[in-house]
């Protein structure tokens, strides 16, 4: 079903472009930056687990593109690797994402909140929806342009019915059968598509969206200290200056500044940890 639009395009003689998965995956790989002799040195990519990298390096974990559940699962894995590497002092998350799946977003955000090392978001174009939830769990959020777009704090879903298209274009008819006692299986979709009254019933779907939305809003309120009646909970998008005024981000500055901010946070954290270990 996911590839069906491509198939229909081919049948209609339309042109389209598909990004190779390897290229998309490459953009999401973590790497390391370090300060050496007063300049930023990009350590060999993907060496986030390398214990021979310079001391006090900053791990860079991109939040790029649509965040599917496997993407957030990888982010959690990279986060743990960065925390386990004694050469890494902090973590920078360059973020350009419209959001993604509900599943695993809360777990990813909690893992970031639990990070023993400071975390900083560097927004580069867009951080929205699930991306905003994850960024809200970080210690600091920096937009890199006044034109960056931030927000979309809300939940939505889409229901695509391709039955008519399949039948008319390909001559395919799909018929679903359920066991007698499976009356609740796929209940939301069945209610919408085959309601006994003849009218679609979207309420079960909306109820589920409302449930997820309340959890999303509660986490944003807790992470950023934003009041429940704030306009950010309408799901709107904001430019970077508006996002500062509404409490979604902290400031606007360059990517290099964001790196240095993460580096300084890491150093301060190490000093604090060392001070706690001192005994007098």
Helices and strands as residue ranges (DSSP letters): H 4-11, H 21-27, E 31-36, E 39-43, E 57-60, E 63-64, H 69-84, E 88-97, H 105-113, E 118-128, H 130-136, E 140-143, E 149-151, H 163-165, I 166-170, H 187-193, H 203-224, G 231-234, E 237-239, H 240-245, E 251-252, H 255-277
